[in-house]
């Protein structure tokens, strides 16, 4: 039949339950409070000048805007390519004239947006990379107070890019 536990066994069980509950509370506190605060430190301030790739400039530039979602820094073997995340811009060699025209508008807007002043990008010194070897970075600019303007939101709102990420369908710019 069912055997009743002794007082010592019941106390031991409650002690174990308290330790498990405390561990769960500490883990939840770290996951929902501390981790997002430390993630803020992964943003890097950027205050560089960027030109347009394939356009010569007399002003000193650190890199250039390739298209509406990609930036190049440096030349030769030490060159870096940065793919901005959260949106997908139309391609300069797109399938139709409408896509190519929108791609130029997207690239020019990105160039102007980056030229408006300091911004931040995610990933610190060890960003993730895509299958083409490009650094993947989210970009934002601080607004008044603690608000941020995210480049992805701005590009999508202006219809210069489509949302990208899990569950989004690619946009046909030729429609």
FENGI-V65044 format. One record per run of one state. SS is the DSSP state (2 for helix, 1 for strand, 0 for the rest). FROM is the first residue (numbers start at 1). TO is the last residue. If there is no record, write none. Layout:
BEGIN
ss->{SS | SS}
from->{FROM | FROM}
to->{TO | TO}
END
This chain:
BEGIN
ss->{0 | 2 | 0 | 1 | 0 | 1 | 0 | 1 | 0 | 1 | 0 | 2 | 0 | 1 | 0 | 1 | 0 | 2 | 0 | 1 | 0 | 1 | 0 | 1 | 0 | 1 | 0 | 1 | 2 | 0 | 1 | 0}
from->{1 | 7 | 43 | 44 | 47 | 50 | 53 | 63 | 68 | 70 | 74 | 76 | 79 | 80 | 85 | 87 | 90 | 97 | 115 | 119 | 122 | 129 | 130 | 135 | 138 | 139 | 143 | 148 | 151 | 158 | 161 | 164}
to->{6 | 42 | 43 | 46 | 49 | 52 | 62 | 67 | 69 | 73 | 75 | 78 | 79 | 84 | 86 | 89 | 96 | 114 | 118 | 121 | 128 | 129 | 134 | 137 | 138 | 142 | 147 | 150 | 157 | 160 | 163 | 175}
END
